[in-house]
Amino acid sequence: MYVIICVIMDFLNVRINDVKIDVGKLIKQMRAQRNMTQQDLANQLNLSRITVQNIERGNNFTIDTFLLILQHFDEIASFSEYIKSKMEDHSGMKSIY
């Protein structure tokens, strides 16, 4: 029981910065898996290498840039499906307003 509570508490303590770092790691893995440099990705997406570097470090990036990268790596459909599944999860909830 204690372990379950600790896991739940850990989940509740997820910080935005931690998620941004994980997104950056994912993007770096997808890029490296395709043997691309940061400059290669930047050139293909009309971004600067510094922008790609900052994203991979988990620094601030726009949702548009994130979606552009997902689209480039053919991951946007799975991300869209994830969003739709979350919408379904919450569709039965009543608004408090």
ZAMARGU-4260 file (C-alpha; in steps of 0.2 Angstrom, whole numbers, plus 5000, padded with zeros to 4 digits):
<rodrens>
0) 5000/5000/5000 | 5014/5012/5004 | 5022/5009/4987 | 5006/5013/4978 | 5004/5029/4988
5) 5022/5034/4984 | 5020/5031/4966 | 5004/5042/4966 | 5013/5055/4975 | 5027/5055/4963
10) 5015/5056/4949 | 5007/5071/4957 | 5024/5079/4958 | 5027/5079/4939 | 5034/5097/4935
15) 5031/5105/4918 | 5050/5107/4916 | 5052/5088/4918 | 5040/5085/4904 | 5049/5098/4893
20) 5065/5089/4896 | 5057/5072/4892 | 5050/5079/4876 | 5067/5085/4872 | 5075/5068/4875
25) 5061/5060/4864 | 5065/5072/4850 | 5084/5069/4851 | 5081/5050/4851 | 5070/5051/4835
30) 5083/5062/4827 | 5097/5051/4832 | 5088/5036/4826 | 5087/5043/4809 | 5106/5048/4809
35) 5102/5066/4808 | 5112/5080/4816 | 5103/5095/4824 | 5108/5105/4809 | 5100/5092/4797
40) 5083/5093/4806 | 5084/5112/4807 | 5087/5114/4789 | 5073/5102/4784 | 5061/5111/4796
45) 5067/5129/4792 | 5073/5131/4810 | 5089/5136/4817 | 5101/5123/4824 | 5100/5133/4841
50) 5081/5131/4841 | 5083/5112/4839 | 5097/5112/4852 | 5086/5122/4864 | 5071/5110/4862
55) 5082/5095/4865 | 5088/5103/4881 | 5070/5105/4886 | 5070/5124/4885 | 5055/5134/4880
60) 5047/5130/4863 | 5031/5133/4855 | 5017/5120/4852 | 5018/5124/4834 | 5037/5119/4834
65) 5033/5104/4844 | 5019/5099/4832 | 5030/5102/4816 | 5043/5091/4823 | 5031/5077/4827
70) 5024/5079/4809 | 5041/5078/4802 | 5044/5061/4811 | 5027/5054/4807 | 5022/5055/4825
75) 5008/5068/4824 | 4994/5055/4820 | 4998/5045/4836 | 4999/5062/4846 | 4982/5067/4839
80) 4975/5050/4844 | 4981/5052/4861 | 4973/5069/4863 | 4957/5062/4856 | 4957/5048/4868
85) 4959/5060/4883 | 4945/5070/4876 | 4934/5054/4877 | 4940/5051/4894 | 4934/5068/4900
90) 4918/5069/4889 | 4907/5062/4903 | 4913/5074/4916 | 4901/5088/4920 | 4907/5106/4921
95) 4908/5115/4938 | 4903/5131/4929
</rodrens>
